[in-house]
Amino acid sequence: MSLKKTYSRSKPTCKVKFILPAHVGKAKSATVVGDFNDWKIDATPMKKQKEGPLAVTVELEKGRDYQFRYLVNGEQWENDDAADRYEISEFSGVENSVVSA
């Protein structure tokens, strides 16, 4: 798993590309779910890339931290091993990945 960040020079935003290798959870489909989409499980679907992984790019406000997780095949939750850090969810008590934009 990996995160690629691209900061805008003209706007206070950061484009974050979330990348999930297809072998993680034998992913046929995945969504990235987090603070930036109100934890809606179908709001940010990932698309299969030519090289094999699933990916999606999200534009986030610079200077903020966002908790997120991947929902793989509609049933398996995964954290990103390339996250900036992890935080315990106030709702479920599990660790969430965190990306700092």
BADOFI-411471 format. One record per residue: x, y negated, z negated of N, C-alpha, C in turn. Coordinates in steps of 0.2 Angstrom, whole numbers, padded with zeros to 4 digits, always signed. Layout:
<atoms>
XYZXYZXYZ;...
</atoms>
This chain:
<atoms>
+0004+0006+0000+0000+0000+0000+0004-0006+0000;+0002-0011+0003+0006-0018+0003+0001-0024+0004;+0004-0029+0002+0001-0036+0003+0006-0040+0006;+0003-0044+0011+0007-0048+0015+0004-0055+0014;+0008-0060+0012+0005-0067+0011+0008-0072+0016;+0003-0076+0018+0005-0081+0023+0002-0088+0020;+0006-0092+0018+0004-0099+0015+0003-0104+0021;-0002-0107+0021-0004-0113+0025+0000-0119+0023;+0003-0122+0028+0006-0129+0027+0001-0135+0027;-0004-0134+0030-0009-0139+0031-0015-0139+0026;-0016-0133+0023-0022-0132+0019-0020-0128+0012;-0024-0129+0007-0022-0126+0001-0024-0119+0000;-0022-0115+0006-0024-0108+0006-0018-0103+0007;-0020-0097+0006-0015-0092+0007-0019-0086+0011;-0017-0084+0016-0020-0078+0020-0016-0072+0017;-0020-0067+0014-0017-0061+0011-0020-0055+0015;-0015-0052+0018-0017-0046+0022-0016-0040+0017;-0022-0036+0016-0022-0030+0012-0021-0024+0016;-0016-0020+0015-0015-0014+0019-0015-0008+0015;-0019-0003+0017-0020+0003+0014-0018+0009+0018;-0013+0013+0017-0011+0018+0021-0016+0023+0022;-0018+0026+0027-0023+0031+0028-0023+0037+0024;-0016+0039+0022-0016+0045+0018-0018+0044+0010;-0019+0038+0008-0022+0036+0001-0029+0038+0001;-0030+0043-0003-0037+0046-0004-0040+0049+0003;-0035+0051+0007-0037+0053+0014-0042+0048+0017;-0041+0042+0017-0045+0036+0019-0047+0037+0026;-0054+0037+0027-0057+0037+0033-0060+0030+0034;-0062+0027+0028-0065+0020+0028-0063+0017+0021;-0063+0011+0020-0061+0007+0014-0063+0000+0014;-0064-0002+0009-0066-0010+0008-0061-0012+0002;-0060-0019+0003-0056-0022-0003-0062-0026-0007;-0062-0025-0013-0067-0027-0017-0064-0031-0023;-0066-0038-0024-0063-0041-0029-0066-0048-0031;-0063-0052-0035-0066-0058-0037-0067-0063-0031;-0064-0062-0026-0065-0067-0020-0071-0065-0016;-0074-0059-0017-0080-0058-0014-0086-0055-0019;-0085-0058-0025-0090-0056-0030-0091-0049-0031;-0086-0045-0030-0086-0038-0031-0091-0034-0027;-0093-0037-0021-0098-0034-0017-0094-0028-0013;-0096-0022-0014-0093-0017-0011-0093-0016-0003;-0097-0020+0000-0098-0020+0007-0096-0026+0011;-0093-0031+0007-0092-0038+0009-0086-0038+0013;-0081-0034+0012-0074-0035+0015-0071-0028+0018;-0074-0025+0023-0072-0019+0026-0065-0019+0029;-0062-0014+0028-0055-0014+0031-0056-0010+0038;-0051-0012+0043-0051-0009+0049-0045-0005+0051;-0046+0001+0054-0040+0005+0056-0036+0001+0061;-0029+0001+0059-0024-0002+0063-0021+0003+0068;-0018+0001+0073-0015+0005+0078-0009+0010+0075;-0006+0007+0070+0000+0011+0067-0003+0016+0062;-0010+0016+0060-0013+0021+0056-0016+0018+0049;-0013+0013+0046-0016+0011+0040-0023+0007+0041;-0026+0006+0036-0032+0002+0036-0030-0005+0033;-0033-0011+0036-0031-0017+0034-0036-0022+0035;-0036-0028+0031-0040-0034+0032-0036-0040+0029;-0038-0045+0032-0035-0052+0030-0040-0056+0027;-0039-0059+0021-0043-0063+0017-0040-0070+0016;-0043-0075+0017-0040-0082+0016-0042-0084+0008;-0037-0085+0004-0039-0086-0003-0036-0093-0005;-0039-0096-0010-0037-0103-0012-0030-0102-0016;-0025-0106-0014-0018-0106-0016-0018-0108-0024;-0014-0105-0027-0013-0106-0034-0018-0103-0039;-0021-0098-0037-0026-0094-0041-0024-0086-0041;-0026-0083-0046-0025-0076-0046-0032-0072-0045;-0032-0067-0042-0038-0063-0040-0037-0056-0042;-0042-0053-0045-0042-0046-0047-0046-0043-0041;-0043-0036-0039-0046-0033-0034-0045-0025-0035;-0048-0021-0031-0047-0014-0030-0049-0012-0023;-0047-0006-0021-0049-0003-0015-0055+0002-0016;-0060+0002-0012-0065+0007-0013-0064+0012-0006;-0061+0018-0007-0060+0022-0002-0065+0027-0001;-0067+0028+0005-0072+0033+0007-0079+0032+0003;-0080+0026+0001-0086+0024-0003-0087+0027-0009;-0081+0030-0012-0082+0034-0019-0076+0034-0023;-0070+0032-0020-0064+0033-0024-0061+0026-0025;-0060+0024-0031-0057+0017-0032-0049+0018-0033;-0045+0014-0030-0038+0014-0030-0035+0007-0031;-0030+0007-0035-0026+0000-0036-0021+0000-0031;-0018-0006-0030-0013-0007-0025-0006-0007-0029;-0001-0002-0027+0005-0002-0030+0010-0008-0029;+0008-0012-0024+0011-0018-0022+0008-0024-0025;+0004-0023-0030+0000-0029-0033+0005-0033-0037;+0004-0040-0038+0008-0044-0042+0008-0042-0049;+0003-0039-0051+0002-0037-0058-0004-0033-0059;-0006-0031-0065-0012-0027-0066-0015-0030-0072;-0022-0030-0073-0026-0033-0078-0031-0028-0080;-0033-0028-0086-0038-0023-0089-0045-0027-0087;-0050-0024-0084-0056-0027-0082-0060-0028-0088;-0063-0034-0089-0067-0035-0095-0074-0031-0094;-0076-0028-0089-0082-0025-0088-0081-0017-0089;-0076-0014-0086-0076-0007-0086-0070-0004-0090;-0065-0009-0092-0060-0006-0096-0054-0003-0092;-0055-0003-0085-0049+0000-0081-0045-0005-0079;-0039-0004-0076-0034-0009-0074-0037-0010-0067;-0036-0017-0065-0037-0019-0058-0031-0022-0056;-0030-0022-0049-0024-0025-0046-0025-0033-0046;-0020-0036-0046-0020-0044-0046-0016-0046-0041;-0018-0051-0036-0014-0054-0031-0014-0062-0033;-0008-0065-0033-0007-0072-0035-0007-0075-0028;-0011-0080-0026-0011-0083-0020-0007-0090-0021;
</atoms>
